[in-house]
Amino acid sequence: GPAPINPPDQQPVPSAMPAFPSPMEAAPTLLTSRPVSCATLAGLVEGKTVDTVVPATLAEVTPAFLAGALRSVGALPPGVTVAEIAVQPTEVSGFLSSTGRAAITYARAPTAGVAVGPPSVIVKMQAESETSRQVALGADNYEMERRVYERLASEMVVGTAGCLQITRDARTGNVVFVMEDLSVLPGAYSIDQWRPGGCSADEALAVARALGGLHAQYWQWSGALPAWLPRTDQIEARDAVGLAASCGDAFRSSYHYEVLGQHAREAVELALARARDLELALRAGPQTLLHHDARADNLFWGKAGVPAGVVFLDWQMVGQGVGALDLAWFSASSFLEPGEPLRWEENRRLCVAYWRSLVEGGVDAVRYPLEAAWRDYTLGFLWGFLVVTQLTKFGEPSEVVKAFCARVTHAMVELDAHKVPCQRLVGEPGVDA
C-alpha cells in the first residue's frame, strides 16, 4: 500500500504576488462573456433587486457603481464615499471573461469615523470580444457562475471568494460580479500556474484535501443533484466524445502531436479511440458537484478559516460528474512537468489524500475504497487529454498553450491512463482498499 503521508509543511507566505503570464498568454478556457452596451436594468444583489447601470467593459466601471456594491453589503461606512477608482486588468484573465482589480480612494465627510471600505475589489465581467461573449452565452457560463454564488457558495465547505454584488442585464445576458480581492488578505496568495513544476507538493495536497471535502458534501450514490447542474458530457468544452470527434484530426496535424515520440503518439491514438467507452464509464456510479476547471490559475492558497486554506474561483463550468476528474485536471495541468520520474508516487499521494478527505466527509469507504478512487482518478487523466485536444481551435499555439497541452498529454501517457479499463470499481466485491 502507499506510504504514510505526513501533514504538509506550513504554507509559505510570499512577500509579493508571484508573476503571472500576461493576459494574452493565458491559456484558453470557456469562461465568461460581455455586454454590447450599458443598460439600466434590474440586477440581483444578494437576493435583492436593484437598478443600476451595468458596465459593458472594465473602462465603464464607475465610482458610483462600486459604491453601490459596497453599500449593498454594509462595507461602506456612513459618511464615506468612493471618490476615485483605478481599474487595471488582472494578471490572469480567461478568453471569455474580463477581470480587473479596482483600487479605491475614499472620501470622508467631517462627521464620518476613521473606517473606510476595502482598499480594492475585483470586478469580473463578460469578455470584450463579441465572439468570445457569444461562445460564453451559448454555454451559459455567466448564468452558471451567478447561480453558484446565489445558490451554493454560502453552503459550500470549500473556500470561495466573497461576492459583494451580482448585477445581471437580462436583455444581453451579461453578468457583472464585484468580489473581494483575495490578494490583500493576510497570508493568501496565488501562484503562476506556468512556473517550472507548477504547484509544490504541499500546495497540491491542499487542493486534494479541499476537493475531497467538496465532493463528499455533494456526493450522490444514485440520487439526483440539482437539475440545473449539467453533466460533464453536457458541457461542450468538457465533452470527451464530442471533442475527440471534432478535434482529433486537428490534433494529429498540430504542433502538439508533432513533438511527441512514437510511444506518446500511440497513446494518443488509443485515447482518441476510447472516448465513447470513457463517457459510458463516467456516466455510471456515484456523482457529485464538479468545478470542471480547478487549475492553479483559478485557485488561491493560504486563506484562514477555509479547508486546507484553498479558495476556488471561476465557477462558470460548474456541473456534476465523477469527482476525481477535478483532481486529475488540477494535477495534469498544474502539478509536475513531462518526464517527472516520481509522477506515479506523487499522484498516488494526492489520490490517497483526496480519498481520505472523502471518507472524513462521510463517503462510505467500503462502497468507495481507495482503489475505486484511484481508478476514477486515472480515468480523469484520459479525460483530461481528450479535453485539451480543443486547444487546436485557438490558432497558432502560444508558449503557455504548448506547455498546457504537453503537461496534460504527458501526464496521461506517463501514468498509462490511456490503458486503464474504462470501468469504475465502485461497489465491486473483492476490491482491496
Disulfide bonds with the S-S distance in Angstrom:
none
